Amino acid sequence: MQFKKVMVTGGAGFVGAHLALLLKQAFPDISVWACDNLKRRGSELNLPRLVRGGVGFLHGDIRCPEDVASWPAFDLLVDCSAEPSVQAGLDGSPLPVIQNNLAGTVNCLEAARRHQAALLFISTSRVYPIGPVNALPFTEQSERFVWTAGTTCVGWSPRGLAEDFPLAGARSLYGATKLAAELLLQEYAFSYGLPVLINRCGLLTGPWQMGKVDQGVVALWVARHHFGSQLKYTGFGGQGKQVRDLLHVHDFFDLLLRQLEQLSAWDGRAYNVGGGPEISVSLRELTRLCQDATGQQIQIASDSSTSPVDVRIYLTDSSRVQRDFHWQPRRTPADIVADIASWIREHEAVVRPILCSPKPTNYRRPVVRDRENNDNPG
Ligand SMILES: NC(=O)c1ccc[n+]([C@@H]2O[C@H](COP(=O)([O-])OP(=O)(O)OC[C@H]3O[C@@H](n4cnc5c(N)ncnc54)[C@H](O)[C@@H]3O)[C@@H](O)[C@H]2O)c1
C-alpha cells in the first residue's frame, strides 16, 4: 500500500477503531493515529486496544481548528468522526450535528488539502430522502416488510437502492450534513486534486459497537438479550417488521483494502456499500437470532408511533462497488450476531454499563492521561 501515515478521525469509535487497528495489523510498518474527542459513551473502552495495537491516540476535536492543525503529517485521512444518529437535532438545536458533521469535516478537508493527503469518507445511506424511500411499494409479510416489484423507479429495484436514486426531498439533519459534506469533498477533489473516495454505508455492525437506541441497534439488541433487559419495537405498527441490510465491519475493511489498491477510483465518486437483501433482517428476525446466540428470551414492548426520520425498509444495491472492487460481503446476519454475542460474553463487566443502562445523569467525558506519551504510534 502506498500510504505510510494514516490519520483516522473518530478513531476511538466503532468504525474508526476497527479500521485503525486493522490497518496497523495489515501494514505493521505504517504509522496510524486515531483522533477522537471521546464524546461517544464507550469509546474510551477502545483506548487500551488502540495502544496495544500500536495505534497512536490523539485526544482532539475536529471542530477545533487548533486541534486539527496540531496533527502530525499524514498522507491518508480516514474520516470516521461524526454525530452518527439519524435522530440528532430532532429534540433540540441542529447546531451540534451541523458543527460536527459539516464544519468538522471542513476542518478535516482543510487538513487533507494542507498535507495533500487522500481522504476516505464514511458517508451514509441516509443521504437518500425519506419520503421517496418510504413511498416504494411494499407488502407486509408475517416477519418483515418486503419491497414488491411493480412500479419502476430510477435507482431502485427490490434488490435495493443504487447510487442514482433521486436525491430530492428531506433526509434528516444527519443525512443532510453528510450529503453537504460529500459535495464539499467532491469540490476539493476537483479544485485541489485531492484523491477522495466516499462510501455511503448502510448499517455497519460488529463487536465493540456501543449500541444505543438511536444508533448501533444490532449490538444493542444482542446486549439486551444477553443481559435480559428491555427492548421495544418502535414505529410502522410496532411489530418489528422494518428491514435493514447489515454489514460486518470486517467485511467493510476487506473492501477498504481493495479500495486502497485502486487509487484511480479516488476521484470523488460515491459508492453504496451494504450487505444487500441476502444479509438483511427485520427486527423480529433479529430477535430470533439473538435468542439463538444468547439462549435468552426477553419481553419486547411495542410502540406503533413512527419517527419522522425512520424508514420502513432500507436495502443497499452494492452492485457498483462489488463490480469495481471485486468485493463481496461474506458474513451472514447469524455470523454477525454470534460474533457480537461472544464479544459481550467476554467483556461483560465493562460493556454492561454502556449497553445496558441509560446514560447516567452525572456522566462526564473521561480524563485522558498521558496524552503526550501516547501519541506516537509504533
Ligand atoms: N455504524 C453505522 O451503522 C454507520 C453507517 C453509516 C455511516 N456511518 C458513519 O461511520 C462513521 C463512524 O460511525 P460509528 O458507527 O463508528 O460511530 P461512533 O459514534 O462509534 O464513532 C464516532 C466517533 O467519533 C467521535 N467524535 C464525534 N464527534 C467528534 C469530534 N467533533 N471530534 C473528534 N471525534 C468525534 C466519537 O467520540 C466516536 O468515538 C460516522 O461518520 C458515521 O456517520 C456509520
PDBQT file of the ligand as one rigid body, heavy atoms in Angstrom, charges set to zero:
ROOT
HETATM    1  N1  LIG A 401     -22.333   2.483  12.295  1.00  0.00    +0.000 N 
HETATM    2  C1  LIG A 401     -23.085   2.594  11.227  1.00  0.00    +0.000 C 
HETATM    3  O1  LIG A 401     -24.045   1.840  11.038  1.00  0.00    +0.000 OA
HETATM    4  C2  LIG A 401     -22.788   3.651  10.189  1.00  0.00    +0.000 A 
HETATM    5  C3  LIG A 401     -23.498   3.599   8.976  1.00  0.00    +0.000 A 
HETATM    6  C4  LIG A 401     -23.222   4.563   8.009  1.00  0.00    +0.000 A 
HETATM    7  C5  LIG A 401     -22.265   5.527   8.245  1.00  0.00    +0.000 A 
HETATM    8  N2  LIG A 401     -21.605   5.553   9.437  1.00  0.00    +0.000 N 
HETATM    9  C6  LIG A 401     -20.608   6.597   9.637  1.00  0.00    +0.000 C 
HETATM   10  O2  LIG A 401     -19.421   5.974  10.062  1.00  0.00    +0.000 OA
HETATM   11  C7  LIG A 401     -18.705   6.881  10.904  1.00  0.00    +0.000 C 
HETATM   12  C8  LIG A 401     -18.366   6.175  12.198  1.00  0.00    +0.000 C 
HETATM   13  O3  LIG A 401     -19.577   5.825  12.864  1.00  0.00    +0.000 OA
HETATM   14  P1  LIG A 401     -19.569   4.860  14.115  1.00  0.00    +0.000 P 
HETATM   15  O4  LIG A 401     -20.692   3.925  13.959  1.00  0.00    +0.000 OA
HETATM   16  O5  LIG A 401     -18.211   4.348  14.328  1.00  0.00    +0.000 OA
HETATM   17  O6  LIG A 401     -19.951   5.880  15.269  1.00  0.00    +0.000 OA
HETATM   18  P2  LIG A 401     -19.223   6.068  16.697  1.00  0.00    +0.000 P 
HETATM   19  O7  LIG A 401     -20.081   7.038  17.442  1.00  0.00    +0.000 OA
HETATM   20  O8  LIG A 401     -18.954   4.754  17.307  1.00  0.00    +0.000 OA
HETATM   21  O9  LIG A 401     -17.843   6.725  16.288  1.00  0.00    +0.000 OA
HETATM   22  C9  LIG A 401     -17.702   8.102  16.050  1.00  0.00    +0.000 C 
HETATM   23  C10 LIG A 401     -16.541   8.578  16.900  1.00  0.00    +0.000 C 
HETATM   24  O10 LIG A 401     -16.322   9.951  16.599  1.00  0.00    +0.000 OA
HETATM   25  C11 LIG A 401     -16.053  10.619  17.807  1.00  0.00    +0.000 C 
HETATM   26  N3  LIG A 401     -16.414  12.023  17.589  1.00  0.00    +0.000 N 
HETATM   27  C12 LIG A 401     -17.642  12.569  17.492  1.00  0.00    +0.000 A 
HETATM   28  N4  LIG A 401     -17.544  13.890  17.284  1.00  0.00    +0.000 NA
HETATM   29  C13 LIG A 401     -16.213  14.168  17.242  1.00  0.00    +0.000 A 
HETATM   30  C14 LIG A 401     -15.487  15.367  17.075  1.00  0.00    +0.000 A 
HETATM   31  N5  LIG A 401     -16.106  16.534  16.913  1.00  0.00    +0.000 N 
HETATM   32  N6  LIG A 401     -14.127  15.309  17.099  1.00  0.00    +0.000 NA
HETATM   33  C15 LIG A 401     -13.487  14.119  17.286  1.00  0.00    +0.000 A 
HETATM   34  N7  LIG A 401     -14.145  12.961  17.467  1.00  0.00    +0.000 NA
HETATM   35  C16 LIG A 401     -15.500  12.988  17.433  1.00  0.00    +0.000 A 
HETATM   36  C17 LIG A 401     -16.925   9.936  18.855  1.00  0.00    +0.000 C 
HETATM   37  O11 LIG A 401     -16.428  10.109  20.171  1.00  0.00    +0.000 OA
HETATM   38  C18 LIG A 401     -16.826   8.479  18.401  1.00  0.00    +0.000 C 
HETATM   39  O12 LIG A 401     -15.774   7.811  19.064  1.00  0.00    +0.000 OA
HETATM   40  C19 LIG A 401     -19.599   8.090  11.075  1.00  0.00    +0.000 C 
HETATM   41  O13 LIG A 401     -19.202   9.070  10.145  1.00  0.00    +0.000 OA
HETATM   42  C20 LIG A 401     -20.963   7.583  10.712  1.00  0.00    +0.000 C 
HETATM   43  O14 LIG A 401     -21.786   8.616  10.228  1.00  0.00    +0.000 OA
HETATM   44  C21 LIG A 401     -21.840   4.633  10.416  1.00  0.00    +0.000 A 
ENDROOT
TORSDOF 0
